Amino acid sequence: HYFIQSNLRGIMTRSPADENTKLTSDIAQTPPQDEEEMEEVDMEDAIERAGCGMGTLLYSAGAVLFFCLEGAEVVMLTVVAPMLRCEWDLSSFPYAVLLMSTLLSMMISSGATSTFGDRFGRKPISVISGLGVSVGGVLSAFAKTYWQFLLLRIIIGFFMGMGTGPAVALSGEVAPKKLRAAALAVLPIPWGLGVSIGAGIAYAVIDPYGWQGLILAISLVFSPCVIFFCIVRESPRYDYHYRQDVKSAEETVNRLIKLNGRDIPQFRLSRGEVVDSDQEIIDCKMVWNTLKQTDNVKNAVIILSLSFFAVFNYYLYAYITPRFLNEGYCTGETVSVKESCTYDKDVLFDLAVVSLAGPIGSILSLVFQHYFGRRKVFIGYATGASLVSLTLYFCVNYTYLFAFLVVMRSTLDGTCMGHNILMPEYMPTVIRSFMISMVAVFARLGGVIASFTSEYIYQDHPRLAIAIIQAFAVVCIGCLVMLKKETMGANLQ
């Protein structure tokens, strides 16, 4: 819209003598001012003035594809693991280790590299992570043994865990406060969309090309995330607060203003309010003191707990869903997990349709948040997950099961959005990337435990899996209730 509007302005203001003049959008720009005459603003005000537009979307594109790839990994392992189990004759323990390997590596990496985004910058860590995940995915498609495949999955998990915090910070730090929650909430939506896309790719690829073709296709489809990480500049907040490079931060903000199509008077950033040393940021004592000074210790503990239980539920659900669809859970015509080496194409199609309910539930959550606030909506979604899980005890046929899985997927996605939105909104800039990484650690710990235990829980006690989801949904409700105040982003909205 901005470019069309600019070009129309150019056409309407041209005289006949200017017909051969090159048409640009510079006509609408404000003439340059002397630096002394420019208004001086701080970084927060500069981002507010930059607004939201094409530039903000460009910064988010790399993170969106990165999260899509992470979501597709879940489906890929769910579909590929049974095939590898038969091909390599795996027992229950190495099979369970294979399911949790990527998540365990992601969890360890998220903690070990949690300060990399604050120390070395959001952009370089995001680029390295995207390259590592893409290359590792391609190589794993050519693995010949169980140990080769396991090692490559661990490497992929390491780079995924390293890139989560910086990628989220890179996209969230260029959005104004009023829209930051929406910008950050975009990221869980493609995670769920990646699950659905992964199932769709499996439906199209698994028969003619096998598990190798599925892994290769998923890796190549989402590899352009690296391109987007490369073409954007470093976060202006990082340049301003950590590197103390005010000039670079000004250039980034000005570029962001132009991309967002904002026609505003020029200004310059104030030279104050920068962090003295990035060494303070990576000091755990500094993080603790910052949490205490901002009265966020309780909020951090609650949100970390929420991330563990919500993601545990999500991954347990993700691993049992294709089995429920494939093994006739409601009809009683179950198939042994060890006898089922692959899933029918109809099941993969149904899995893709069920997975679409996740992004839809997340989008509806954003709409509800606009009217009811963060906490109330997340409490509502967690309550819905708890109540819906009760209905599976009355499951009578496949249609009923399919409807249950669709609604459950929607409520679980809406619940998982909680920690992705609440932590960045509660935490101050100086520890935001670190705390986002800590959320990833706790979330993936829940995912690791769910992935490992799903094999044993479902094989012996399928109904126990539903009971666990129901109980942990109640715990999520308790965590959200304990958050007494609404976030600043919700209040501004």
Protein Blocks (a to p, Z undefined) as FASTA:
>chain_A
ZZmmmmmmmmmmpcfklmmpccdfklmpccdddfklpccddfklmmmmnopafklmmmmm
mmmmmmmmmmmmmmmmmmmmmmmmmmnopafklmmmmmmmmmmmmmmmmmmmmmmmmmno
jklmmmmmmmmmmmmmmmmmmpcbfklmmmmmmmmmmmmmmmmmmmmmmmmmmpcfklmm
mmmmmmmmmmmmmmmmmmmmmmmmmmmnojmlmmmmmmmmmmmmmmmmmmpccdfklmmm
mnopaklmmmmmmmmmmmnopacddddddfehiafblklmmpmklmmmmmmmnopmmmmm
mmmmmmmmmmmmmmmmmmmmmmmmmnommnopacdfklmmbdcfklmmmmmmmmmmmmmm
mmmmmmmmmmnojklmmmmmmmmmmmmmmmmmmgcbfklmmmmmmmmmmmmmmmmmmmmm
mmmmmpcfklmmmmmmmmmmmmmmmmmmmmmmmmmmmmmmmmlmmmmmmmmmmmmmmmmm
mmmbacfklmmZZ
